[in-house]
Amino acid sequence: MTHGPEAGTPTVGCGACYGEDAQAAWGHYARGLTTERSLVEESHLIVRLRRCGACGQPFVWIFTESVDWRGGEDPQYHRVVPVSPDEAAVLARQGDRVDPGRLGALGQGRRHLRTDWPSDAPRMTIYWATGGFLVEHD
């Protein structure tokens, strides 16, 4: 996050990565964010620092999957949270020692993109949310 024209006012992203349309932002994330550093690369938990190619906004990208043992696809979730350059630097220094339980606190007080695809849903839902979240995985 950068600071806007009014001193201390955070400005987050651009119209491509942080616009009102969550579906469009998700599409941009798939092709318009570059991975700067992988922090955790497990089969059911992936945490990466990514950056918008259009405006440079840093994000923490969190993917979780839970094995539900009910045949078919397992539930999958993404949380893509904008972070400040300082927050990104702290996460980068933590590397694979990052605490997944603390990542959810990054959602407090800031809008972030969520995708939810429970095993019984026909498709993924994509939406903006504000507030903390749990990072649960197997």
N, C-alpha and C positions, 0 to 999 in steps of 0.2 A: 504494500500500500504506500502510496506517495501522499504528499500533502498538497491540497488544492490552493486556490487563490486566497482563501481566507486562512490565515496562519493557524496551523493545528487541525484544520479540517481534513480528515482522511479522504482521499480519492482512490477508489478501487477500480482497477481494470479499465477496459474499453467496452464499446458496444458489442464487440464480438465475444469477449470472454465473460462479461458481467452485465450484459443487457437484460432487459425484462423477460425475454422469451427463453425459458429454461431449456426447451428442446433445441433451439438454435445454439445456445451456449454449449450444450452437450455435444452437438455436432462439431462445433469449433474445437472443443477439447480433444476430440478424436484425431483431428488433423492439424490443429493450430497451436498445440502446446508441445514444447520440447522437454524431454526429460533431462534434468541437470544432474540429478543424483538419485540413485536407488538406495533407500535406507533399509528396507526389509523386503526380501524376495522369498517368500514361502508359498507353498501351494494354496493356502487359504488366507494369507495376509500379504498384501503388497502395499508398501508405503514409498512414495517417490516425491521428490521435489521437482516440480515442473514449472515452466515459465511460458507466458503467452508470447507468441512470436510477433504479434501485432503491437503490443504496448509494453511488454516486459514485466507485467504483473506476475509475481511468484505465487505459487499454489502448493499446498500439500495435497497429494492425491492418495486416497486410502481405498483399497479394495479389500473386502472381506467376503468369505464364503463359509457357510456352516454346513456340515454334513448332517443331513436329517434322517438318513437311513430309510427313506421312504421311496426308493426307486425313482428314476427320472433325474431331473436336474435338481441340484441343491440350491438353496437360497443364496443370492448374490447381492451385494450392496456396494455402492461407491459413495464416498464423501469427498468433495473437492472444495477445499477451503482456501480462500485468499489469505496470504500471510504477508507481513511486512518483511523487508529485506533483513532486518535484525532477527525476526523470528525464524526466517529461512536459514540464516547463518547458524543460529543455535541448533536447529534440527540437523543441519549438515555436520556440525561438530559432534553431535550425539551419534550419528551414523546408525549402525545396526544395534546400538544400545538405546535407541529411542524407545520410550515407554508407550506402548499402544494405548494403555489405559488413560494416559494424559492427553492424547491427541484430541479426544472429544471435547476437551475444554477450549480448544481453538475455535469452536463454533459459537461460543458464548459472545453475544453482542454483535455478531456479523453474519451477513447472509452468505450461505454457501449452497452449492448444488448437491442434491442427493439423487441417487437412483436406487430404487428398491425393486427386487425381482424375487418375491417369495416363490417357493417351489410350486405352489398351487395357483399362481397367477399366469394368465396366458401371455403377458408381456410385461416389460419393465415400466415402472412409472418414474418420471423425471420431473423434479420440482425444486424450487428454491425453498430453503428453510433457514430459520435462525434459531440458535440455541445449541447447547451442548448435546453430545451423543455418545453412545457406548461404542467402543470398537471391540466387537465380539468375534471370535474366530476359533477354529479348531486347531 
